[in-house]
Amino acid sequence: MNMRDAMAPQQPGYQIPGREPVDSFTDSSYWQQQYNREPYYLEGDSYEDFDPAYRLGYGARRRHPQHDFASLEAQLQQEWEASKGPSRLDWNRARHAVLRAWERGEPHGI
């Protein structure tokens, strides 16, 4: 590690200039293969619609391993509205994908 790397902020979303981005969403390849087999999938949906929902559920499970989904649902809905980007899913549809990623995740320390 060089001095510039050592001084770089260690926070999610920070990208070291000149380096390839590191995707911390390790379940991405699983969901790319699985999303269209899920009961909430509708003809015409794309993975890009579900990706932010899976990321939200995956990340929330890791940030809040001591909570259950129901206790965080209102917060997750707000996070969805702020982070869904170009996804065409409203919360009622995204919720199912967020919950599935939450259920699949292995919380740290448990």
FENMO-V227841 format. One record per backbone hydrogen bond with DSSP energy under -1.0 kcal/mol. CO is the residue of the C=O (numbers start at 1). NH is the residue of the N-H. E is the energy in kcal/mol with one decimal. If there is no record, write none. Layout:
BEGIN
CO NH E
CO NH E
END
This chain:
BEGIN
2 6 -2.1
3 7 -1.6
9 11 -1.1
11 14 -1.8
16 19 -2.0
24 26 -1.4
25 28 -1.4
27 31 -2.4
28 32 -2.3
29 33 -1.3
30 34 -1.6
31 35 -2.8
34 37 -2.9
35 38 -1.1
38 41 -1.6
42 45 -2.6
46 49 -1.2
47 51 -2.7
50 54 -2.4
51 55 -2.5
52 56 -2.0
53 57 -2.4
54 58 -2.6
55 59 -2.7
56 60 -2.6
57 61 -2.0
58 62 -1.4
59 63 -2.2
60 64 -2.3
64 67 -1.7
69 72 -1.3
72 76 -2.8
73 77 -2.5
74 78 -1.8
75 79 -2.5
76 80 -2.6
77 81 -2.2
78 82 -1.7
79 83 -1.7
80 84 -1.7
84 87 -2.0
90 94 -2.9
91 95 -3.0
94 98 -2.6
95 99 -2.8
96 100 -2.2
97 101 -2.3
98 102 -2.3
99 103 -2.9
100 104 -2.0
101 105 -1.6
107 110 -1.2
END
